Amino acid sequence: MPIRYYSTNRNLNNVVGIIPFTGKVSFKEALLKGQASDEGLFMPDTIPVLSLKDIQKLKGKPYRDTALLVAEAFLADEFPLDVLKKVVKDAYNYSVPLEEVKPKIYVMRLDQGPTASFKDFAARMMARLMSNCRPSGERLNILVATSGDTGSAVGEAFKGVPGIDVTILYPETEVSNRQKKQLYTIGGNVRALSVDGKFDDCQNLVKQAFSDSQLTKFNLTSANSINFGRILPQIIYYIYAYAQLSEKGEEAIFSVPSGNFGDALGCEYARRMGLPVAKLVMPTNENDEFPIYLATGKYNKVSPSRACISNAMNVGHPSNLARFFDLYGGTVDRVGKVHRYPDLEEMRRHIFSVSVTDEQTRETIRNVYKKYQVILEQHGAVGWAGLEEYFKIAPDKKLAISLETAHPAKFPEEIQKLLGLTMPLPESMKNIDQREGSAVSITNDYDDFKNYLQKNLKIKE
Ligand SMILES: *Cc1c(COP(=O)(O)O)cnc(C)c1O
């Protein structure tokens, strides 16, 4: 039976404003639609299982071998093998360092991609899968509203991908100069619009365009972070790290600094596929809705979200919580209302969560450097601090892997202040200041934006 995708809102009968989507769609449809018509998130109806032997065979092999195994397990019904091979080969052309900090305790650096954050892993594979499932002879046009890092990860991921053009909207006054430069110098099939307005205005313009029937002919698509096409690639590195580091099928602990929970969800799926995961540690920053839920059994989102130094994790209601709840038998909607609570005991068995303050985060960056000469930035430091908290309640020696989700050079001021070090830019970000390009300025008026799209987007390949 091929894997099909259902909506996390399928059971929401009698909820005002929601017409539950009770059908199922293919992966390709889930990929192009992004989310279900009832605003639920797509979930695979079957989780493929890998044998420990298949996983262990990946030891010493390149990253793309693990990527292919996972891609085949989910997608073999919908994509030919040679397409999947090419997708993973093109997507993963950079290294995935596993750094031993002390015996059996590692940091996995997911910061070697073109924009130096782990989001490159998901965006690059999704881009290439999308390119392979567009209607034949036609173009796809991706629209993304961004307040910073997502836009450049998506833009870089789609750069040069055949048959797809990307239009990025960013708020002129809310994005740093370095980030702007990253956005408007990508070039080629990726263009940037500087909007005279706020991030919310950018999001509204994009939303309006998606529901405008006069623009249907352009095959508008989002590259939204809730797309299942961005979750699937995030399963791969857990299996890769385990295969490289484990001996004799032992269990491993993973610690994943968490914001919207997409990254941690990859580990949850990896465990359900057969990876021996002893515990999934999901530390958050001061947005502590999830650790409080695990402790008390009551879920209340944090609103407005709290501004912490690990700013990519400033989320008061994680979008992928809907998927976690669904996997454990519950339902929570987009605005954070719980319709049915999941099995809390089962969740506690597999997941540990703790809130890490900014003060602890800074302390961790200092301590890890002093003790081990290992440089972490603030997101990775939340992951490490969470692992240390977990060891306080479960001190048995086990293989443990903490994820570093961004390159420390992306946060030069913080590193300079805490460690007195000047970080050299990673290879991928060198020359950023010399790159050329420009953005097109538009107002936040929908007609202005629509005009631009009608004049500039292409329909045919
Ligand atoms: C997005 C992001 C996170 C959080 O990942 P989620 O999947 O949203 O939980 C952590 N660190 C960095 C650097 C990020 O960009």
The ligand as an SDF file (V2000), in Angstrom:
LIG
                    3D

 15 15  0  0  0  0  0  0  0  0999 V2000
   14.6310   27.2320   13.0740 C   0  0  0  0  0  0  0  0  0  0  0  0
   15.7510   27.0640   14.0220 C   0  0  0  0  0  0  0  0  0  0  0  0
   15.6480   26.3090   15.2160 C   0  0  0  0  0  0  0  0  0  0  0  0
   14.3550   25.6790   15.6650 C   0  0  0  0  0  0  0  0  0  0  0  0
   13.9660   24.5910   14.8740 O   0  0  0  0  0  0  0  0  0  0  0  0
   12.4540   24.0940   14.8990 P   0  0  0  0  0  0  0  0  0  0  0  0
   12.3610   23.0600   13.8500 O   0  0  0  0  0  0  0  0  0  0  0  0
   11.6100   25.3130   14.5760 O   0  0  0  0  0  0  0  0  0  0  0  0
   12.1830   23.5850   16.2690 O   0  0  0  0  0  0  0  0  0  0  0  0
   16.7720   26.1500   15.9990 C   0  0  0  0  0  0  0  0  0  0  0  0
   17.9420   26.7330   15.6810 N   0  0  0  0  0  0  0  0  0  0  0  0
   18.0790   27.4680   14.5550 C   0  0  0  0  0  0  0  0  0  0  0  0
   19.3940   28.0840   14.2670 C   0  0  0  0  0  0  0  0  0  0  0  0
   17.0070   27.6620   13.6860 C   0  0  0  0  0  0  0  0  0  0  0  0
   17.1620   28.4120   12.5850 O   0  0  0  0  0  0  0  0  0  0  0  0
  1  2  1  0
  2  3  1  0
  2 14  2  0
  3  4  1  0
  3 10  2  0
  4  5  1  0
  5  6  1  0
  6  7  2  0
  6  8  1  0
  6  9  1  0
 10 11  1  0
 11 12  2  0
 12 13  1  0
 12 14  1  0
 14 15  1  0
M  END
$$$$
